[in-house]
């Protein structure tokens, strides 16, 4: 069995932020699978938005505009 990797608080905060973004993307009209795929494909962009201080809602709105 694989060892569970312990994530630091900062990484967990980013993951939780992305989960919130996902919800706003779905509310904006994309499917859950599309939202997850988009976040995975654009993780560097989303990480930048997180560190720039955008809320999950702001990041989702920006992503939906592109």
Secondary structure, DSSP 4 states (H G I P E B T S, - for coil): -PPPPPPPHHHHHHHHHHHHHHHHHHHTT--HHHHHHHHHHTHHHHHHHHHTT--HHHHHHHHHH-
